[in-house]
Amino acid sequence: MEVREAREGRSATPHEATEAVLSLGSNLGEREATLAAAVRDLATVPGLVVTGVSPLYESAAVKPDGVDEDAPRYLNLAVGIRFAGSALGLLEAVNAIEHDHGRVRAERWGDRTLDIDIVVFGALEQADARLALPHPRAAERDFVLAPWLDLDPGAVLPGRGPVSTLLAAIDSTVHRYPVEEASR
C-alpha cells in the first residue's frame, strides 16, 4: 500500500479527542513502505483517527553536528490526527509502532527505519523528561514544516507562529518526493 492510499483512513471522530500533528520519517530500508505501514498502524490505535496525510518529502539526514549528506536520505510526511487520550498515551503508542518497525535507539539522531515525533498536541505546552510539546525543534526543521504546511496551509506552531512564516525564515532543502519515484 502506498502512502497516498493510506490517506483514505477512517473519518469518525472520537469523543473529546485532541487534534495533533505527527511527523514521520524513515531513512533505512523500504522507506515509503515503512511510512505507509506506520500510517496504517496509527489508524489501528484505539481512540486515534487519522484526519490527513501530507505528500512525501525527501530530506538530508540531520545529525548532532549538522546535515550529513553521506547518510541515507529521509522520506518524511506529516499526519494529522485526533486522539482520545493523553499526550503520554500517544507517545507510548507511537513508540510501540516505531519498535514494531525495527527502530533502534543506539545513537542520538542516528539513522532509523522509522521516527515518529509528536509535533503538537492541541494547545498543550509541557516539557519533562519524557515529552516536550510543542516539539522543541519543529520551528527549525524544514522536513517537519514543509509537509505540515501541505497538510494544513493555515497551521500555527503554538508559541512560534504560522508554519508558513517559520518555513520561509529557514534555509529549506527538502523537496517533494516525485510521484514517479514513489510509485516504483
Salt bridges, closest charged atoms under 4 A:
GLU2 OE1 - ARG4 NH2 2.36
GLU16 OE2 - HIS15 NE2 2.86
GLU19 OE2 - ARG82 NE 3.55
ASP41 OD2 - HIS101 NE2 2.63
GLU58 OE2 - ARG31 NH1 3.00
GLU58 OE1 - ARG73 NE 3.93
GLU58 OE1 - HIS175 NE2 3.36
ASP68 OD2 - LYS63 NZ 3.99
GLU69 OE1 - ARG73 NH1 3.51
GLU92 OE2 - ARG130 NH1 3.76
GLU98 OE2 - ARG103 NH1 3.19
GLU98 OE1 - ARG105 NH2 2.30
ASP100 OD1 - HIS99 ND1 3.89
ASP111 OD1 - LYS63 NZ 3.17
ASP115 OD1 - ARG103 NH1 2.89
ASP115 OD2 - ARG112 NH1 3.32
ASP117 OD2 - HIS135 NE2 3.65
ASP150 OD2 - ARG176 NH2 2.82
